[in-house]
Amino acid sequence: MNLISQLGAKTLNFIRQLGRAVLFLIAILQRSGLLFKRPMWCIRQMYFSGVLSIIIIAVSGLFVGMVLGLQAYTQLAKFKSADVLGYMVSAALLRELGPVLAAILFASSAGGAITSEIGLMKTTEQLEAMEVMAVDPVSRVIMPRFWAGVLSMPLLASIFNVAGIYGAYLIGVQYFGMDNGVFWGQMQSNLDVYYDVVNGLIKSLAFGVVVSLISVYQGYYARPTSEGILRANTRTVVTSSLTVLAVDFMLTALMFSE
């Protein structure tokens, strides 16, 4: 009975947290009209959450593409079909690996930083000071950071894909000596804009919503202590990674199943 009661308590707590997160998202959306009046709020946050994450995204994408290119060439060469290397790697990146890995990297870097920043503002009572001055902290602090993450995610995923394809090019063409025209020609003739590119961008946009919401939510509801901020940061990274994988499964089932 003790195990059952603990399981029930955890389930109820999960449902409670999920409901509070949904209400938090609704509150953010209700205040999103301010972006048209104060666009610099979002642009400034896009620099911190998006631009400062480009290096880790691009470098990770390059090495992922090189690894994929090396493994794909090794396997395809056995069946004398290495000409499709460019298409195989680009399809894997555009459909799955690019959006998913970019979202996980974004959660571990920018997402954790957003949670820590908001949690520190709560610990130092800056959010309470805003309320005293009749400034809504959700409108001024939470909403710009949320939309900055949502808008940055598709751009970062695109950078990850471009770097990954270039990494595969370095391995296939520069290292193994594939024909340059065959590498790009197979990619251009077999990739479908909607099936591969657009669906990947839709995934990255959905991941941006998930990661950004979790980041601002954990920071806003973090316990106002150093330990509380640390735990909130850890929950952001872990919860975001697991949620991205779950959402990726559901979107893949909807987009690519026949």
Secondary structure in CASP SS format (residue, H / E / C, confidence):
PFRMAT SS
TARGET T0000
AUTHOR 0000-0000-0000
METHOD secondary structure of the structure
MODEL  1
M C 1.00
N H 1.00
L H 1.00
I H 1.00
S H 1.00
Q H 1.00
L H 1.00
G H 1.00
A H 1.00
K H 1.00
T H 1.00
L H 1.00
N H 1.00
F H 1.00
I H 1.00
R H 1.00
Q H 1.00
L H 1.00
G H 1.00
R H 1.00
A H 1.00
V H 1.00
L H 1.00
F H 1.00
L H 1.00
I H 1.00
A H 1.00
I H 1.00
L H 1.00
Q H 1.00
R C 1.00
S H 1.00
G H 1.00
L H 1.00
L H 1.00
F H 1.00
K C 1.00
R C 1.00
P H 1.00
M H 1.00
W H 1.00
C H 1.00
I H 1.00
R H 1.00
Q H 1.00
M H 1.00
Y H 1.00
F H 1.00
S H 1.00
G C 1.00
V H 1.00
L H 1.00
S H 1.00
I H 1.00
I H 1.00
I H 1.00
I H 1.00
A H 1.00
V H 1.00
S H 1.00
G H 1.00
L H 1.00
F H 1.00
V H 1.00
G H 1.00
M H 1.00
V H 1.00
L H 1.00
G H 1.00
L H 1.00
Q H 1.00
A H 1.00
Y H 1.00
T H 1.00
Q H 1.00
L H 1.00
A H 1.00
K H 1.00
F C 1.00
K C 1.00
S C 1.00
A H 1.00
D H 1.00
V H 1.00
L H 1.00
G H 1.00
Y H 1.00
M H 1.00
V H 1.00
S H 1.00
A H 1.00
A H 1.00
L H 1.00
L H 1.00
R H 1.00
E H 1.00
L H 1.00
G H 1.00
P H 1.00
V H 1.00
L H 1.00
A H 1.00
A H 1.00
I H 1.00
L H 1.00
F H 1.00
A H 1.00
S H 1.00
S H 1.00
A H 1.00
G H 1.00
G H 1.00
A H 1.00
I H 1.00
T H 1.00
S H 1.00
E H 1.00
I H 1.00
G H 1.00
L H 1.00
M H 1.00
K H 1.00
T H 1.00
T C 1.00
E C 1.00
Q H 1.00
L H 1.00
E H 1.00
A H 1.00
M H 1.00
E H 1.00
V H 1.00
M C 1.00
A C 1.00
V C 1.00
D C 1.00
P H 1.00
V H 1.00
S H 1.00
R H 1.00
V H 1.00
I H 1.00
M H 1.00
P H 1.00
R H 1.00
F H 1.00
W H 1.00
A H 1.00
G H 1.00
V H 1.00
L H 1.00
S H 1.00
M H 1.00
P H 1.00
L H 1.00
L H 1.00
A H 1.00
S H 1.00
I H 1.00
F H 1.00
N H 1.00
V H 1.00
A H 1.00
G H 1.00
I H 1.00
Y H 1.00
G H 1.00
A H 1.00
Y H 1.00
L H 1.00
I H 1.00
G H 1.00
V H 1.00
Q H 1.00
Y H 1.00
F C 1.00
G C 1.00
M C 1.00
D C 1.00
N H 1.00
G H 1.00
V H 1.00
F H 1.00
W H 1.00
G H 1.00
Q H 1.00
M H 1.00
Q H 1.00
S H 1.00
N H 1.00
L C 1.00
D C 1.00
V H 1.00
Y H 1.00
Y H 1.00
D H 1.00
V H 1.00
V H 1.00
N H 1.00
G H 1.00
L H 1.00
I H 1.00
K H 1.00
S H 1.00
L H 1.00
A H 1.00
F H 1.00
G H 1.00
V H 1.00
V H 1.00
V H 1.00
S H 1.00
L H 1.00
I H 1.00
S H 1.00
V H 1.00
Y H 1.00
Q H 1.00
G H 1.00
Y H 1.00
Y C 1.00
A C 1.00
R C 1.00
P C 1.00
T C 1.00
S H 1.00
E H 1.00
G H 1.00
I H 1.00
L H 1.00
R H 1.00
A H 1.00
N H 1.00
T H 1.00
R H 1.00
T H 1.00
V H 1.00
V H 1.00
T H 1.00
S H 1.00
S H 1.00
L H 1.00
T H 1.00
V H 1.00
L H 1.00
A H 1.00
V H 1.00
D H 1.00
F H 1.00
M H 1.00
L H 1.00
T H 1.00
A H 1.00
L H 1.00
M H 1.00
F C 1.00
S C 1.00
E C 1.00
END
